[in-house]
Amino acid sequence: MLQLAVSEDFGALRKRILVVDDDTSLRQLIIEGLSTFDYDIAEADSGTEAIRKIEAQAYDLVITDMMMPGMSGMELLTRIREVKPETAVLVITAYPATHLAVTAMKKGAVDFLAKPFDIDTLLFKVSVTLQENAISESSVQIPGVEPIQIVNKKEELSLKSYIYENIENAAGGNEQIFQKIVDMAMQVVDGESGALLLYDEDEKLFHPQVIKSDDVQDYLDKKLPLLNKLFSEVVEKQQAVVAKSAETGEFLPTIICAPLMIRNRVFGVLTVKKDGRGPGVNRNDLQHIQSLTNRASLNLENKVLYESLYVNLIETFKSLVASIQLRDHYTEEHSYRVMELSLAVAEAMGCRESDLESLKIAAILHDIGKIAIPDRVLLKAGRLTNDEYEIIKTHPTIGDSILQFMVIFENERNIILHHHERWDGRGYPNGLAGKDIPFLARILCVVDAYDAMTNTRPYRKAMGIEDAVVELLKNRNTQFDEKVVDCLVKLVLAQPCAS
């Protein structure tokens, strides 16, 4: 195993950085950011000029744009690998496609930054890269270690880091995550085709979920049946397997199959066929696919456990809300009506999917604190006294307390706690005003009030929609956020029943 000592005098010498970009303004922006540190900075407006400078003197780091006239950033990477393979390269591009990122990593890039980027992010990546570079510098003190060995090791680690980061940040449902896994597998091994199949342990069958091939039907009808024996071997061994020539009719071993596992049980198989025009599967290919499937399996296992916990918690809290309904028939029905209308308003106002999910939960649970309100107050048919109203006003705080030990509900707690704040600061429990009130709480506040006005309560009859709209409009910028009011009014007046 290769072990290298990091130089202790990392900061002793000024680090040389070459910034390459045909865009003068962007180049100067990067240089100005780097100038806050004691770096020796040079610049080049083309790949050709950059190579001349790199041949003339060594640089600790090259920061290059990917899209440049003449010599592109990818070509520059190739040339740097030829003339100064120990040079670290940070790539910047406006087109951060997966295949481009992987190709850049394979050609020697140590990191990848997508435009538009935050200058602080760039400076952080520069700092980390230069410290990692100290490993390469110290290698000259070790007999028998060639610089290219260090480059290859850094390349391997960079690609592995890229795999981990992308799988960790994969968004969407299982279908999107499966798609991401296959896409990345094909990129890291220069795949020609690939597939992900789920394994039915009871029936011993493999069900295709994602197919990547020029001819999907041919892949399903002809190629997958040939691989069934290989899939079964992967399940039996619970480890990655490379197909032998006789098994697949390939001249070279070009097919890798690897298991996806949860709790030490195979639930799926990933298979990738390398481009047959190149070399067959090598050790690095196998390691990268194993890294990918191991990380993906962990990510999916955590997702399954999280979703299971999440669903169980939601069902528990729904039961609590239902228990309130046994005392107050209004509460549960009110919560679901508020949830549906709040989501409609939030969607109309352009809220993100994650915000909609938080609002959905918060709206269902927004009155959960009423479980602690005495019946004599909660169910009182007449007007509340000041003391009784003070008791009612505790329900957002109680709701927050009920959920306080649930870390995953932090956003939802914030909405529930503040859904009775007022725009003018005269609300409760904290007297927040204006934009200090969480935006989703402002939506819930307006919808909650509207639903309360338009439904019958023991102490008063329901208002008509038009009268409720008048009340909302009258209280814009005093009790309510006017933008939320305007959005809700537009929605309810557009409904057929409002005419």
C-alpha positions as CSV (number, residue, x, y, z in Angstrom):
1,M,0.0,0.0,0.0
2,L,1.3,3.4,-1.0
3,Q,1.8,5.7,2.1
4,L,2.9,9.3,1.7
5,A,3.8,11.8,4.3
6,V,2.3,15.3,3.9
7,S,5.0,18.0,3.9
8,E,5.0,20.0,7.1
9,D,6.0,23.2,5.3
10,F,2.9,23.4,3.1
11,G,2.7,27.2,3.6
12,A,6.4,27.9,3.3
13,L,6.4,28.5,-0.4
14,R,3.9,30.6,-2.4
15,K,1.7,28.3,-4.5
16,R,1.6,28.9,-8.2
17,I,-1.8,29.0,-9.8
18,L,-2.6,29.4,-13.5
19,V,-6.1,30.7,-14.4
20,V,-7.1,29.8,-18.0
21,D,-10.3,31.3,-19.5
22,D,-11.0,33.2,-22.8
23,D,-13.6,35.3,-20.9
24,T,-11.6,38.2,-19.5
25,S,-14.2,39.3,-17.0
26,L,-14.5,35.8,-15.5
27,R,-10.8,35.3,-15.5
28,Q,-10.3,38.6,-13.6
29,L,-13.1,37.7,-11.1
30,I,-11.2,34.5,-10.2
31,I,-7.9,36.2,-10.0
32,E,-9.3,38.9,-7.7
33,G,-10.7,36.2,-5.4
34,L,-7.4,34.3,-5.3
35,S,-5.6,37.6,-4.6
36,T,-6.9,37.6,-1.1
37,F,-4.4,34.8,-0.4
38,D,-0.7,34.8,-0.9
39,Y,-0.7,32.9,-4.2
40,D,1.6,33.5,-7.2
41,I,-1.1,33.9,-9.9
42,A,-0.6,33.8,-13.7
43,E,-3.2,33.9,-16.4
44,A,-3.8,32.7,-19.9
45,D,-6.6,33.4,-22.4
46,S,-6.4,30.1,-24.3
47,G,-5.3,26.5,-23.9
48,T,-2.4,27.1,-26.3
49,E,-1.0,29.9,-24.2
50,A,-1.6,27.9,-21.0
51,I,0.5,25.0,-22.3
52,R,3.4,27.3,-23.2
53,K,3.4,28.6,-19.7
54,I,3.1,25.2,-18.1
55,E,6.0,23.9,-20.2
56,A,8.1,26.9,-19.1
57,Q,7.4,26.5,-15.4
58,A,5.6,24.3,-13.0
59,Y,2.2,25.2,-11.4
60,D,0.7,23.8,-8.3
61,L,-2.8,24.2,-9.7
62,V,-4.4,25.1,-13.1
63,I,-8.0,26.5,-13.0
64,T,-9.5,26.2,-16.5
65,D,-12.8,26.8,-18.3
66,M,-14.0,23.8,-20.3
67,M,-15.5,25.6,-23.3
68,M,-12.8,27.7,-25.1
69,P,-12.1,28.4,-28.7
70,G,-9.1,26.6,-30.2
71,M,-7.9,24.2,-27.6
72,S,-10.8,23.2,-25.3
73,G,-10.5,22.6,-21.6
74,M,-10.7,18.8,-22.2
75,E,-7.8,19.0,-24.7
76,L,-5.8,21.1,-22.2
77,L,-6.3,18.4,-19.6
78,T,-4.9,15.8,-22.0
79,R,-1.9,17.9,-22.8
80,I,-1.2,18.7,-19.1
81,R,-1.3,15.0,-18.4
82,E,1.3,14.5,-21.1
83,V,3.7,17.3,-20.2
84,K,3.2,17.8,-16.4
85,P,1.2,14.9,-15.1
86,E,1.6,15.9,-11.4
87,T,-0.2,19.2,-12.0
88,A,-3.6,19.5,-10.3
89,V,-6.4,20.8,-12.5
90,L,-9.7,22.3,-11.4
91,V,-12.3,22.5,-14.2
92,I,-15.1,25.1,-14.5
93,T,-18.0,24.7,-16.9
94,A,-21.5,25.9,-17.7
95,Y,-22.5,22.4,-18.8
96,P,-21.9,20.1,-15.8
97,A,-23.3,16.9,-17.5
98,T,-22.4,13.6,-15.8
99,H,-20.4,12.2,-18.7
100,L,-18.4,15.4,-19.0
101,A,-17.6,15.4,-15.3
102,V,-16.5,11.8,-15.3
103,T,-14.4,12.3,-18.5
104,A,-12.7,15.3,-17.0
105,M,-11.9,13.3,-13.8
106,K,-10.4,10.5,-15.9
107,K,-8.2,12.9,-17.7
108,G,-6.8,14.2,-14.5
109,A,-9.1,16.9,-13.1
110,V,-9.2,16.8,-9.3
111,D,-12.5,18.7,-9.0
112,F,-15.3,20.1,-11.0
113,L,-17.2,23.4,-10.5
114,A,-20.4,24.4,-12.3
115,K,-21.2,27.9,-13.5
116,P,-22.5,30.1,-12.0
117,F,-20.4,29.5,-8.9
118,D,-19.8,31.2,-5.6
119,I,-16.3,32.6,-5.3
120,D,-16.1,31.3,-1.7
121,T,-16.8,27.8,-3.0
122,L,-14.0,28.1,-5.6
123,L,-11.5,29.4,-2.9
124,F,-12.4,26.5,-0.6
125,K,-11.8,24.0,-3.4
126,V,-8.5,25.7,-4.3
127,S,-7.4,25.5,-0.7
128,V,-8.3,21.8,-0.3
129,T,-6.6,20.9,-3.7
130,L,-3.4,22.7,-2.8
131,Q,-3.2,20.8,0.5
132,E,-3.8,17.5,-1.3
133,N,-1.0,18.5,-3.6
134,A,1.4,18.4,-0.8
135,I,1.1,14.6,-0.9
136,S,2.4,14.7,-4.5
137,E,5.3,17.0,-3.6
138,S,6.4,14.7,-0.7
139,S,6.4,11.6,-3.0
140,V,9.8,12.6,-4.5
141,Q,11.3,11.7,-1.2
142,I,10.2,8.0,-1.5
143,P,12.4,5.8,-3.6
144,G,10.6,3.8,-6.3
145,V,7.4,6.0,-6.4
146,E,6.8,7.6,-9.8
147,P,4.7,10.8,-10.1
148,I,2.3,9.1,-12.4
149,Q,1.5,6.6,-9.6
150,I,0.4,9.5,-7.4
151,V,-1.6,11.0,-10.3
152,N,-3.4,7.7,-10.8
153,K,-4.1,7.3,-7.1
154,K,-5.5,10.9,-7.0
155,E,-7.5,10.2,-10.1
156,E,-9.0,7.1,-8.5
157,L,-9.8,9.0,-5.3
158,S,-11.3,12.0,-7.2
159,L,-13.6,9.7,-9.2
160,K,-14.7,7.8,-6.0
161,S,-15.4,11.1,-4.3
162,Y,-17.4,12.2,-7.3
163,I,-19.4,8.9,-7.2
164,Y,-20.1,9.3,-3.5
165,E,-21.2,12.9,-3.8
166,N,-23.6,12.4,-6.7
167,I,-25.2,9.3,-5.2
168,E,-25.6,11.1,-1.8
169,N,-27.2,14.1,-3.5
170,A,-29.5,12.1,-5.8
171,A,-32.9,13.5,-5.6
172,G,-36.4,12.2,-6.4
173,G,-38.0,8.8,-5.9
174,N,-36.6,5.4,-6.4
175,E,-37.1,5.5,-10.2
176,Q,-34.9,8.6,-10.5
177,I,-32.3,7.2,-8.2
178,F,-32.2,3.9,-10.2
179,Q,-31.8,6.0,-13.4
180,K,-28.9,7.9,-11.8
181,I,-27.1,4.7,-10.7
182,V,-27.2,3.3,-14.3
183,D,-26.2,6.6,-15.8
184,M,-23.2,6.9,-13.5
185,A,-22.2,3.3,-14.0
186,M,-22.0,3.7,-17.7
187,Q,-20.0,6.8,-17.4
188,V,-17.3,5.6,-15.0
189,V,-16.5,2.5,-17.1
190,D,-17.3,3.9,-20.6
191,G,-20.4,1.7,-20.8
192,E,-22.1,0.8,-24.1
193,S,-25.3,-0.4,-22.4
194,G,-26.5,-1.0,-18.9
195,A,-29.5,-2.1,-16.8
196,L,-30.8,-2.2,-13.2
197,L,-33.0,-5.1,-12.3
198,L,-34.9,-5.7,-9.0
199,Y,-34.6,-9.2,-7.6
200,D,-37.7,-11.1,-6.4
201,E,-36.2,-13.5,-3.8
202,D,-39.4,-15.6,-3.5
203,E,-39.8,-16.2,-7.3
204,K,-36.1,-16.0,-8.1
205,L,-36.8,-13.6,-10.9
206,F,-35.1,-10.4,-12.0
207,H,-37.4,-7.5,-13.1
208,P,-35.9,-4.8,-15.3
209,Q,-36.3,-1.2,-13.9
210,V,-33.9,0.8,-16.0
211,I,-32.5,-0.2,-19.5
212,K,-29.9,1.9,-21.3
213,S,-29.3,0.6,-24.8
214,D,-29.5,1.7,-28.4
215,D,-32.2,-1.0,-28.9
216,V,-34.1,-1.5,-25.6
217,Q,-36.4,-4.2,-27.0
218,D,-33.5,-6.2,-28.4
219,Y,-31.7,-5.8,-25.0
220,L,-34.8,-7.1,-23.2
221,D,-35.5,-10.0,-25.6
222,K,-32.0,-11.3,-26.4
223,K,-29.3,-9.9,-24.1
224,L,-30.9,-10.0,-20.6
225,P,-31.9,-13.8,-20.9
226,L,-28.2,-14.6,-21.6
227,L,-27.2,-12.8,-18.4
228,N,-29.6,-14.5,-16.0
229,K,-27.0,-17.1,-14.9
230,L,-24.6,-14.3,-14.2
231,F,-27.3,-12.4,-12.2
232,S,-27.9,-15.6,-10.1
233,E,-24.2,-15.9,-9.4
234,V,-24.1,-12.3,-8.2
235,V,-27.0,-13.0,-5.8
236,E,-25.4,-16.2,-4.6
237,K,-22.0,-14.6,-4.0
238,Q,-23.3,-11.2,-3.0
239,Q,-20.4,-9.6,-4.8
240,A,-19.5,-8.1,-8.2
241,V,-18.8,-10.5,-11.0
242,V,-17.1,-10.1,-14.4
243,A,-18.6,-12.1,-17.2
244,K,-16.2,-14.6,-18.9
245,S,-16.1,-14.8,-22.7
246,A,-17.9,-18.1,-22.9
247,E,-20.8,-16.9,-20.9
248,T,-21.7,-14.0,-23.1
249,G,-20.2,-14.6,-26.4
250,E,-17.9,-11.6,-26.0
251,F,-14.2,-11.8,-27.1
252,L,-13.2,-9.8,-24.0
253,P,-14.7,-9.8,-20.5
254,T,-16.6,-6.6,-21.0
255,I,-19.6,-7.1,-18.7
256,I,-19.7,-6.3,-15.0
257,C,-22.6,-7.3,-12.7
258,A,-22.8,-6.0,-9.1
259,P,-25.4,-6.5,-6.3
260,L,-27.5,-3.8,-4.6
261,M,-28.1,-4.8,-1.1
262,I,-30.2,-3.9,2.0
263,R,-29.5,-5.5,5.3
264,N,-27.2,-8.1,3.7
265,R,-29.9,-9.2,1.2
266,V,-29.7,-8.6,-2.5
267,F,-32.6,-6.6,-3.7
268,G,-31.3,-5.7,-7.2
269,V,-28.5,-6.2,-9.7
270,L,-26.6,-3.5,-11.7
271,T,-25.1,-4.7,-15.0
272,V,-22.9,-2.7,-17.4
273,K,-21.3,-3.7,-20.7
274,K,-18.2,-1.8,-21.7
275,D,-17.6,-0.5,-25.2
276,G,-16.2,-3.5,-27.0
277,R,-13.9,-1.4,-29.1
278,G,-11.7,-0.7,-26.1
279,P,-9.9,-2.8,-23.5
280,G,-11.9,-5.2,-21.3
281,V,-12.9,-4.8,-17.7
282,N,-10.0,-3.9,-15.5
283,R,-9.5,-3.7,-11.7
284,N,-10.3,0.0,-11.5
285,D,-13.6,-0.6,-13.4
286,L,-14.6,-3.3,-10.9
287,Q,-13.6,-1.1,-7.9
288,H,-15.6,1.9,-9.3
289,I,-18.7,-0.2,-9.9
290,Q,-18.4,-1.7,-6.4
291,S,-18.0,1.8,-4.9
292,L,-21.1,2.9,-6.8
293,T,-23.3,0.0,-5.8
294,N,-22.1,0.0,-2.2
295,R,-22.8,3.7,-1.8
296,A,-26.1,3.4,-3.7
297,S,-27.2,0.5,-1.5
298,L,-26.4,2.5,1.7
299,N,-28.3,5.5,0.3
300,L,-31.3,3.4,-0.6
301,E,-31.3,1.6,2.7
302,N,-31.2,4.9,4.6
303,K,-34.0,6.2,2.4
304,V,-36.2,3.1,3.1
305,L,-35.5,3.3,6.8
306,Y,-36.2,7.1,6.8
307,E,-39.5,6.6,4.8
308,S,-40.6,3.8,7.1
309,L,-39.9,5.9,10.2
310,Y,-41.5,8.9,8.5
311,V,-44.7,7.1,7.6
312,N,-45.0,5.6,11.1
313,L,-44.6,9.0,12.7
314,I,-47.2,10.6,10.4
315,E,-49.7,7.9,11.1
316,T,-49.1,8.3,14.8
317,F,-49.7,12.0,14.7
318,K,-52.8,11.6,12.4
319,S,-54.1,9.3,15.2
320,L,-53.6,12.2,17.7
321,V,-55.4,14.6,15.4
322,A,-58.3,12.0,15.1
323,S,-58.4,11.7,18.9
324,I,-59.0,15.5,19.0
325,Q,-61.9,15.0,16.7
326,L,-63.6,12.7,19.2
327,R,-63.9,15.8,21.4
328,D,-64.2,18.4,18.6
329,H,-65.6,17.2,15.3
330,Y,-64.4,20.4,13.6
331,T,-60.7,20.0,14.2
332,E,-59.8,17.0,12.0
333,E,-62.0,18.0,9.0
334,H,-60.6,21.6,9.3
335,S,-57.0,20.3,9.3
336,Y,-57.5,18.4,6.0
337,R,-59.3,21.3,4.3
338,V,-56.6,23.7,5.4
339,M,-53.9,21.2,4.1
340,E,-55.5,21.0,0.6
341,L,-56.0,24.8,0.2
342,S,-52.6,25.6,1.7
343,L,-50.9,23.3,-0.9
344,A,-52.9,25.0,-3.7
345,V,-51.8,28.4,-2.6
346,A,-48.1,27.4,-2.1
347,E,-48.0,25.7,-5.5
348,A,-49.5,28.8,-7.1
349,M,-46.8,30.9,-5.4
350,G,-44.0,28.7,-6.8
351,C,-43.0,26.9,-3.7
352,R,-40.5,24.0,-4.0
353,E,-41.5,20.4,-3.7
354,S,-39.7,20.1,-0.3
355,D,-41.7,23.2,0.9
356,L,-45.0,21.6,-0.2
357,E,-44.1,18.4,1.7
358,S,-43.4,20.4,4.9
359,L,-46.5,22.5,4.5
360,K,-48.6,19.3,4.0
361,I,-47.5,17.9,7.3
362,A,-47.7,21.1,9.2
363,A,-51.2,21.9,7.9
364,I,-52.5,18.4,9.0
365,L,-50.8,18.8,12.5
366,H,-51.2,22.6,13.0
367,D,-53.9,22.2,15.7
368,I,-52.4,19.2,17.3
369,G,-51.7,21.3,20.4
370,K,-55.4,21.5,21.1
371,I,-55.2,17.9,22.5
372,A,-54.1,19.6,25.7
373,I,-56.8,22.3,25.8
374,P,-59.6,21.5,28.4
375,D,-63.0,20.7,27.0
376,R,-64.6,23.6,28.9
377,V,-62.5,25.9,26.7
378,L,-62.2,23.9,23.4
379,L,-65.9,23.0,23.2
380,K,-67.4,26.2,24.7
381,A,-70.4,27.3,22.6
382,G,-70.3,30.9,23.6
383,R,-67.7,33.7,23.5
384,L,-64.4,33.0,25.2
385,T,-63.3,35.0,28.2
386,N,-59.9,36.7,28.1
387,D,-58.5,33.9,30.3
388,E,-60.0,31.2,28.1
389,Y,-58.6,32.9,25.0
390,E,-55.1,32.9,26.6
391,I,-55.5,29.1,27.1
392,I,-56.5,28.7,23.4
393,K,-53.4,30.7,22.4
394,T,-51.1,28.1,23.9
395,H,-52.0,25.5,21.3
396,P,-49.2,26.5,18.8
397,T,-46.6,26.2,21.6
398,I,-48.0,22.9,22.8
399,G,-47.9,21.6,19.2
400,D,-44.3,22.6,18.9
401,S,-43.5,20.9,22.2
402,I,-45.2,17.6,21.1
403,L,-42.9,17.6,18.0
404,Q,-39.7,18.9,19.6
405,F,-38.0,15.6,19.9
406,M,-38.6,14.8,16.2
407,V,-35.5,16.3,14.5
408,I,-36.9,15.5,11.0
409,F,-39.8,17.8,11.7
410,E,-37.9,20.9,12.4
411,N,-39.3,22.9,9.5
412,E,-42.9,21.7,10.3
413,R,-42.5,22.7,13.9
414,N,-41.5,26.2,12.8
415,I,-44.6,26.5,10.7
416,I,-46.9,25.2,13.4
417,L,-45.4,27.4,16.1
418,H,-45.9,30.6,14.1
419,H,-49.2,30.1,12.2
420,H,-51.0,32.6,14.5
421,E,-48.4,35.4,14.1
422,R,-49.7,38.6,12.5
423,W,-48.1,40.7,9.8
424,D,-48.3,43.8,12.1
425,G,-46.5,41.9,15.0
426,R,-49.6,41.6,17.2
427,G,-50.0,37.9,16.9
428,Y,-48.8,35.0,19.1
429,P,-46.8,33.3,20.5
430,N,-43.7,35.4,19.7
431,G,-45.1,38.6,18.2
432,L,-43.1,38.2,15.0
433,A,-43.9,40.7,12.2
434,G,-43.7,40.9,8.4
435,K,-41.1,38.8,6.7
436,D,-39.7,37.6,10.1
437,I,-42.7,35.2,10.1
438,P,-41.7,32.1,8.2
439,F,-43.3,32.2,4.7
440,L,-45.1,28.9,4.9
441,A,-46.5,29.9,8.3
442,R,-47.9,33.0,6.6
443,I,-49.7,30.8,4.0
444,L,-51.1,28.6,6.8
445,C,-52.2,31.7,8.7
446,V,-54.3,33.0,5.9
447,V,-55.8,29.7,4.9
448,D,-56.5,28.8,8.5
449,A,-58.5,32.0,9.0
450,Y,-60.4,31.6,5.7
451,D,-61.4,28.1,6.5
452,A,-62.5,29.1,10.1
453,M,-64.6,31.9,8.7
454,T,-66.3,29.8,6.0
455,N,-67.3,26.8,8.3
456,T,-69.8,26.7,11.1
457,R,-68.5,26.6,14.7
458,P,-70.5,26.0,17.9
459,Y,-70.4,29.7,18.6
460,R,-71.3,31.1,15.1
461,K,-72.5,30.3,11.7
462,A,-70.3,30.1,8.6
463,M,-69.7,33.2,6.5
464,G,-70.3,33.2,2.8
465,I,-67.2,33.0,0.5
466,E,-67.6,36.7,-0.6
467,D,-67.9,37.9,3.0
468,A,-64.8,35.9,4.0
469,V,-62.9,37.4,1.0
470,V,-63.9,40.9,2.1
471,E,-62.5,40.2,5.6
472,L,-59.2,38.9,4.2
473,L,-58.8,41.8,1.9
474,K,-59.6,44.2,4.7
475,N,-56.8,42.7,6.8
476,R,-54.0,42.7,4.3
477,N,-50.8,44.1,5.7
478,T,-52.2,44.1,9.2
479,Q,-53.1,40.5,10.1
480,F,-52.0,38.9,6.8
481,D,-49.3,39.0,4.2
482,E,-51.0,40.7,1.2
483,K,-49.4,38.5,-1.4
484,V,-50.7,35.4,0.2
485,V,-54.2,36.9,0.5
486,D,-54.2,38.0,-3.1
487,C,-53.2,34.5,-4.2
488,L,-55.8,32.7,-2.0
489,V,-58.6,35.1,-3.1
490,K,-57.8,34.5,-6.8
491,L,-58.0,30.7,-6.2
492,V,-61.2,30.7,-4.3
493,L,-63.0,33.1,-6.5
494,A,-62.0,31.0,-9.5
495,Q,-63.8,28.0,-8.1
496,P,-67.3,27.3,-9.6
497,C,-69.0,27.4,-6.2
498,A,-67.7,30.9,-5.7
499,S,-69.8,32.4,-8.5
